[in-house]
Amino acid sequence: MRITRRRFVKTALAAAAAPYIVPGSALGAAGATAPSNRVTIGMIGVGRQGTIANLRTFLSFDDVHVPVVCDVDAWRAENARKMVDETYAKKARSGAAKGCDTCKDFRDVLARADVDAVMISTPDHWHVPMAIEAAKAGKDVALEKPLTLSIAEGRILSDTMTRYGRVFRTDSEARSLWFFHKAAELVRNGRIGKVHTIRTGVPRGDVAGGNPTPIPVPQELDYEMWTGPGAATPYTADGVHEPKKLDRPGWMRLRAYCEGMITNWGTHINDIAQWGNDTEHTGPVEVEGKGVYPSDGLWNVLIDFEVRYRFANGVEMFYKMEHPYVRFEGSEGWVQANWDKSGLTASSDAILKSPILPHEIHLPMKSEKRDFIDCVKTRGQTIADAEVGHRTTTLCQLGHISIQLGRKLKWDPAAEQFPGDDEANRLLTRTMRSPWRL
């Protein structure tokens, strides 16, 4: 059933104004989980990441139920629905016999009384509008990274989650990977002495290319809804995704919808840099970057870059396109976490074997999906909430802004402004199409 904008807004405002009530799904149970004690998740966006990583994980949790999947691509929605129904049929889950619903308008998900929370796995340009509407509708939010396409969007996102008291999880698994967690914990507990340098890298993979020739929109895709608040560009398969496939989509290489590797993988890796540097609620004070954009083809995100940051604590950070890793260098050694088989290395075995004592800093360790579900139940704060995710995305976006302007920039992380630099400050926001203007 479709809903009008007026009805949706009325429902969302009523939900926001109502007294807070702990949902039945927050009660928990020993042994088998009763239907009334499950968290219900509406899946918004069920493409490659939405199904293979996100939906599949939630379906493995006995205390989670997925009653609805939403996608503007009918083939993808049906593919996800089958995954849900087949999984629950194998589990012989009580209450799942009626099957999973599908829809293409995310507002239909938000209007449902049987949905506690949403997992948003759409292209980046839809992240903030959907998350804000979800918060207003009384839903907790897990949101794919990178959270935003602009620094100003990130501030609005974080403030909105606080205003409406929603549980929010930045959906990155980096903090739950043992080598990243261990590296950050060793650094925070002084095992390499005073940190002076951080080095981070992301994979090479974004390239020139993409066919810019417009072609007919596939029957199963609502392309107008797909573009939504983004640029109204002619349809190309290389600018959206290949029909009836779950390959890496072309939109990830289009700046109208994504900033490419500098924020895509960067928000994984640089989150660990922020965590280890204890700057996850602030940011650098200076940034200078250089990069290379494609000279032809449809795709236009950076294909190479290097960025240098300086933090108020004197730490310098060097970020480039190379391979995925984080390296912390200090007065008494170094430690490096690599997103590959080598895992964790250090300047000495003594650093790696050093135990974290009971009185020292113990960083939380939990998978991102488990963290989200547990906090929905307890109303606690997730390990990577909206503010943390915003600050990490900002770090990456600052580098991209410096690259675009071709010069060094000063940054005030408290005011979230480039002091006295109107040209740079104009790049803190981006144009969004009505009615989704923030």
N, C-alpha and C positions, 0 to 999 in steps of 0.2 A: 504494500500500500504506500503510495507516495504522499508526501505531506507538503503543505504550503509553507512558504517562508514565515508568514504571520503565525501559523500554528506552531512552527518550530520555535520561534523566538518566545512565544507565550509559554511553551512547555519548559524551555531552558531557563527563563527568568523565574518561573515558579519553583523549579528545582533548586536554583541558587538561593532563593529566599527562604526555603523551608528549613526547619530546625534540623540540625545534624543528627542522623540516626545511624548507628553501627549496623551494617547489613548483616543478614543471616550468614553470609559467606565468611564473616570474620570470626565465627564462633569456634571453628576447628572441631576435630573429633579424633578419638583414638581408633586405630585400626582402619577399617574401610571408611572412606569419606562419604558421608551422606550428601545427597544432592543439595540440601539446604545449606551445607557448610562449604560449598565450592564457590570460588570466585568465577564469575562469568565474564568472558573476554569477547568483545566484538573485534574482529580482524578487519582493519581498513587498509586495503592494498595487499593483494595476494599474488604478487609477481614472484620473481626469483628469490629475493631475500625474504619476502613475506611468507612464503610457503616452506622453502627448504630449511631456513634457519629459524624463523619465528613461530610459524604455525606448528611445525613439527615438534618443536620443543614444548610448547604449551600443551599439545595433545598428549605428551608423555607424563604430564602431571595429573595425579588422581584428584587433586583438589582444585582443578581448573575445568571449566566447561566452556565450549565454544558454540554458542547458539546461532551465530550469524557471521557470514563472511561478505565483504563488500569490495567490489572493484568495478571500475568503469569499463573494463574489458570482460565481456560475458564469458568468454572461453576460460579466462583465468579464474573467475568466480566459480564456475562450474567445476573446474579442476580442483579447487580448494574444497568445495562442498563435498566432492567425492572422497577426498582425503579424510575429512572430518567424519563422515558417515561410516566409511570403511574401518577407521580406527576404533570408533566407538562400538561398532558391530562386533569386532574382534574381542573387545573388552567386555562385551555383553553388558554394557553400562545401563543401569536403570535410569529411566527418564530420558534416554537419548533416542528412543524409537521413532519419535516424530520427525527426526532428521534436522539437518542444519539448513537454515534459510540463507538466501542470497539476495543482494541488492546492489545497485550501482551508485546510489546517492548516500554519502556518509551520514547525512542528516537523518536518514531512516534508522541507522544504527543508534545514533545519539538519542532518538526519541523513544527507544525501547526501555521499558521499566525493568526488563530482565537482564540488562547489561550493566555490570558494575564498573567495568574499565574497558579501555580500548588499546590495541596495539596498532600504531600508525606506521605503515611501511610503504608509503607512497613516494613518488619523486619529491625531491627536496623543496620545490616551490610550493607544495601543498602543506608542508609540515606545520608551520605556525598557524595558519588559518584554521586547520582542522583541530589542532591541539587546544586553541583558545575556545572554539565552539564546544569542544568536549568538556573543558573545565566549567564553562557556563552551564552545561547540561548536567553537571554533577557527576561526571565520569572521571576516574583516575586515568592517567596517561603514561604509556610506555611509548617513546618516540625514537624512531631510527635516527642515527647520526648521519651526516652532520645535522644539527637541529635546525639551522637557519641558513638563509642566503644573505643575511646582512646583520651587522652588529646591533642596529636599532631594533630589529625583529627579536633578537635574543633577549634584550632588556624587557620588551613587552611580554614575551613568553614567560620569563622567570617571575616577573611581577604579577602576572595573571594567575599563575599556579599558587603563589603565596596568598593572593587576595581571596581566591575561592577555596583555599585549604585542600588542594588536591594532592594526592600522592603522584609523584612524577619520577620516571626513571629514564635517563639517557641510555638508549639501548646500544651499548658497546660492551663487548666481552673482555676488553683489555685488562680491566682491574681484577678479573677472575682468572687470568692466566698466571700460573704459579711463578714464571720467570719475571714477569713485570711486577707482580705483587712483591716478590722477594727483593728485587732490585730497589724498589721504592722504600721498602721497610728498612733495608740495610742503610740506605742513604739517610733516611729520616733519623736513624739512631746513631749517626756519626761514624759509621764503620770506614768511610773513606775520608774522614776529616772534614774540613770546611770545603764545601762545594764551590768551585769557581767556574766550571764549564759544563754545559750539557750539549750533547750532539744527538740529533734525531734524524731519521730517514723514513721515507715511504717508497713503495715499489714504483718502478717504471712500468708504464702500461698505457697511459693516455698518449695517443698518437694522432697525427694528421690523417685526414680522410673523411669518409662519410659522403654518401650520395645526396646532394642538395636538391635533386629534381623532385618536385611534388608529384604524388601519386594518389589514387583514390583511397579514402579511409576504409579500412576493413569493416565489414558489416557488424562485427561483434564489439567494436570499439566506439564509445561515446567520446569523440575527440574534443568536442567543445568542453565537456566536463573535465577531460584530462588536462587541458591547458589551464582551465580555471583562472587563478589569479596571475598566471604566468603570461608570457608573450603569446599573442595570437598569430602564430606562424603557420604557413601551409604544411600539411601533413607529409612527412617522409618516414619510412620505416627506420632509417638510420637516426632519425631525430626523436623517436619514441622507443619502440621495441619491436622485434621481429614478431609478426603474427603467429599465434599458436605455438610459441616457444618460450622457454624460461632462461634464455642466454643472457649474458651481460648486456644491458640495454644501451642504446645509443644516446639517450638523454643524459647519461652520466658524463658525456663529453661535450655538452652544450651549455654555455654559460647562462642561457635563459632559464635553465632548470637545475643546474649543478655547477659548482666551481671546480670540479675535477679532483685529482689526487691531493691537491694542497689542503682541501678540507675533508675529502672523503676518507682516505686512509689517515690523513693528518689528525683527525679528531680521535682516532684510536691511539696513535703513538704519542701525540703531544699531551694527551690527558695524563699519561704516565709521567711525562716530564714535569707537568704541573704538580702532580701528586708527590713526587719525590722532592721537588723544590719547595713544597709547602706554599704554593702560590695559587692553589685551585680556586680561591675566591677573589683573586685580583688578576694582575697581568703585568706585562713588561712596561717600561717607561720609554723605550726607544726601539725602533725597528727599521731595518734597511734590507731591501730585497731586490733581486733581479731574476728575470725569467724569460722564457721563450714561448711564444704562441705560434700555432700553425700558420702557414702563409697561404694555404689553399684548402679546399674541401669544406664540408659542412661543419665538422667539429672544430671548436675554438677554445677549449680549455688549455691551460699550460701543459706543455710537453717536457719542460725542464725548468727547474728553479733552485735558487739558494737564498736563504733568508737568515739574517743575524738579528738577534734580540738582546737587549740588556734590561735586567730587572733591577728594582730598587735595592735589593740586597747585594748588588755587585755581580751577580751571576750573569755570564754571557751564554746564549744558546744559539747553536748553529743548526739550521733545519734545511734539508735538501732532498731532492728526488734521487734515491739511490737503491736502498733495500730497507725493509721494516726493522728498525731497531731503536733503542734508547741507550745512550751512554752517559753516565755521570762521572765527572772527573773532579777529584778533591785533593786536598793537601797531603793525604796519606794513601792515595791509590785511586783506582777506578773500578767501576762495575758496569757491565754492559748486558742488556737483555735483548736477545735476538728472536724475532718471530720466525724461527726455523728450528731445525733439529739441534742446533748448538745450544739453544736455550739461554743459559746464564754463564757468563765468564767474568773474571775479575783479575786484577793485577796480582793477587795472591790467593792461595787456597784458604789462608786464614780468614780472609774476608768472607768467602763463600760458606765456610764452616762455622762462622761466628753465630752462636745462638742469640735469639732475641729474648732477653730476660723478662721475668714477670713484670717488673716495674717500668719497663721501657715501652716505647710506642708500638702498639700492635694494630696494624691497619686491618680493617675488616676484609674478609674473604668470603665471597658467595657469588654464584653465577648471577648474571644480570636478570634473568627471568625469575629465578627463585627469589632474589632480592625484591623484585617488584611485587610478586604475589604475597610474600610475607608482610611487606609494608602496607599493602592494601588491607590486609587483615588487621594489623596492629595499629594502623595510622601512623607508623613511624616514618623516619626520613631515610630515603634510599642512599646507597653508597655514592651514586652519581646523580644527584637531583638536577633540577632545571638550572640552578645557578652555576653549578659545577660544569654542566654541559655547555651553558652559554659562554662561560669564561674560556673553556678550551676551544670552542668554535671561534670565538673572538681572536684568540692567539693566531689561529690559522688565517683568518680573514685580514688581520692587520698586515701580515706578510703579503697577502694578495693586493691589498690597497697600495702598499709601498711599491710593489712591482708595477702596478698600473700607472702610478705617478712618476716612477723612475727616480725616486729620491728618498733620503733618510727622513724619518718622521719621529716627532716626539709624541708620546701618548700619556694621557692622564687616566689611569685605570679606575680611579674613584669617580671622576666625572664622566668617564667613557667618552672623551672628546680628544681631538688633536688640538692642543692649546694654540689659539691664534691662527689656525690654518683652515680657512673657509673651504679651500679647494678639497682638502682631504676630508673634512667633515661632511661634505656633500656625498661622499661615498659610504657613509655610515648607513644610508637608507637606499632602498631601491623602489622603483615604480611597480605598483601592483594594480591590476585591473579591478574596477568596481564590479560587484559589490564587496570584494574581499580586501579592500584597502584597510590597512591597520591604523 
